């Protein structure tokens, strides 16, 4: 992510104080990095800041992760969430912008109210409960057909023809 205040990384960091077995890997860089590193300092190596990660390595990291988190206060169509789901990684996202169009709550991930740190904490506890990750990962392709190139071109064509 671009490490800006509206990306919500600070909220993810604050939740880790209630989840001692959860680690957070932050890929990306931005103006908020120093502040975020300060917030994470007391958590030691449970939060790792990777800086800019090349796309090829990012996909490997996404696939290796238990979850992909996108707890932002503003989002259009979240391409990174689509990419995570394409590699089979469930997504935990805020309920803002286009996130609910991509993340189907309790099917391929979780949509969490923004800003609600208590709800985020509860969601992460649920996410890391026995069997939840495997169930969501098995459903990671649910709804993804709507984002294929062919489908999007055909739908755009259909909409445009309606107005001709």
C-alpha positions in Angstrom: 0.0 0.0 0.0 0.9 3.6 -0.2 1.5 4.3 3.4 -0.8 7.2 3.9 -3.1 7.8 6.9 -6.3 6.7 5.1 -4.9 3.3 4.4 -5.6 2.2 8.0 -2.3 0.4 8.7 -2.3 2.2 12.1 -5.5 0.4 13.0 -4.1 -3.0 12.0 -1.1 -2.3 14.2 -3.2 -1.3 17.2 -5.2 -4.5 16.9 -2.0 -6.6 17.2 -1.8 -5.6 20.9 -4.9 -7.8 21.4 -3.7 -10.7 19.2 -0.3 -11.9 20.5 0.1 -14.6 17.9 -0.6 -12.5 14.8 2.2 -10.9 12.7 1.8 -8.1 10.1 3.9 -7.7 7.0 3.5 -4.2 5.5 4.5 -4.0 1.8 4.7 -0.5 0.4 6.1 2.9 1.3 4.8 6.4 1.8 4.7 9.6 3.9 3.3 7.8 6.9 6.0 5.1 7.2 8.0 6.7 10.0 4.8 7.3 12.2 3.7 3.7 11.6 7.1 2.3 12.5 6.9 4.3 15.7 3.4 2.8 16.5 4.8 -0.7 15.8 8.0 -0.4 17.8 6.5 -1.9 21.0 5.4 -5.0 19.0 9.0 -5.9 18.0 9.4 -8.2 15.1 5.6 -8.9 14.9 5.4 -6.0 12.4 7.8 -5.9 9.5 8.0 -3.0 7.0 9.2 -4.3 3.6 9.2 -1.1 1.7 8.6 -1.3 -2.0 8.2 -4.9 -3.1 8.5 -6.0 -6.8 5.2 -7.3 -8.2 6.5 -10.8 -8.7 7.7 -11.1 -5.1 4.5 -9.5 -3.9 2.4 -12.3 -5.4 4.5 -14.9 -3.7 4.1 -13.0 -0.4 0.4 -12.7 -0.9 0.1 -16.4 -1.6 2.2 -17.3 1.5 0.2 -15.1 3.8 -2.8 -16.3 5.8 -4.7 -13.2 4.9 -4.4 -10.0 2.9 -5.6 -6.9 4.8 -6.9 -3.7 3.2 -8.4 -1.7 6.0 -8.5 1.6 4.3 -10.9 4.5 4.7 -11.1 5.2 1.0 -10.9 2.7 -1.8 -12.0 2.6 -5.5 -11.9 -0.9 -7.0 -9.2 -2.5 -4.9 -6.9 -4.2 -7.4 -4.7 -5.6 -4.7 -7.7 -7.4 -3.1 -8.5 -8.9 -6.5 -4.8 -10.0 -6.9 -4.8 -11.6 -3.4 -8.0 -13.5 -4.1 -6.6 -14.7 -7.5 -3.7 -16.3 -5.7 -6.1 -18.0 -3.2 -5.5 -15.7 -0.2 -8.7 -14.5 1.7 -9.1 -10.8 2.2 -9.9 -8.8 5.3 -11.1 -5.3 4.2 -12.9 -2.3 5.4 -16.5 -1.8 4.2 -15.5 1.3 2.3 -15.6 2.1 -1.4 -15.3 -0.9 -3.8 -14.1 -3.3 -1.1 -17.6 -4.9 -0.6 -17.9 -5.5 -4.4 -14.8 -7.7 -4.3 -14.8 -9.2 -0.8 -17.9 -11.3 0.0 -18.3 -11.2 3.7 -17.7 -14.7 5.3 -17.3 -16.3 1.9 -13.9 -15.2 0.5 -12.9 -12.9 3.3 -14.4 -10.4 5.7 -15.7 -6.8 5.4 -15.2 -4.8 8.6 -16.8 -1.5 9.5 -14.3 1.4 9.3 -13.2 2.8 11.8 -14.2 0.2 14.3 -11.1 -1.3 16.0 -13.2 -3.5 18.2 -14.9 -5.0 15.2 -11.5 -5.4 13.5 -10.2 -7.2 16.6 -13.2 -9.5 16.7 -12.9 -10.2 13.0 -9.2 -11.1 13.2 -9.9 -13.4 16.2 -12.6 -15.1 14.0 -10.3 -15.2 11.0 -7.6 -17.0 13.0 -10.0 -19.5 14.6 -9.7 -23.1 13.6 -10.6 -23.9 10.0 -11.7 -20.4 9.0 -8.8 -19.6 6.7 -9.1 -22.9 4.8 -12.8 -22.4 4.3 -12.4 -18.8 3.0 -9.4 -19.8 0.8 -11.4 -22.5 -0.8 -14.0 -19.8 -1.7 -11.4 -17.2 -2.9 -12.6 -17.6 -6.5 -16.2 -16.8 -5.7 -17.4 -13.8 -7.7 -14.1 -13.4 -9.4 -15.6 -14.1 -12.8 -17.1 -10.6 -12.7 -13.5 -9.2 -13.0 -12.2 -11.1 -16.0 -11.2 -9.1 -19.0 -13.8 -10.7 -21.2 -16.7 -10.3 -18.8 -15.8 -6.6 -18.1 -15.6 -5.8 -21.9 -18.9 -7.6 -22.6 -20.6 -5.8 -19.7 -19.3 -2.4 -20.8 -20.4 -3.2 -24.4 -23.9 -4.2 -23.1 -24.3 -1.0 -21.1 -23.1 1.3 -23.9 -25.4 -0.4 -26.4 -28.3 0.3 -24.1 -27.7 4.0 -24.6 -27.2 3.9 -28.4 
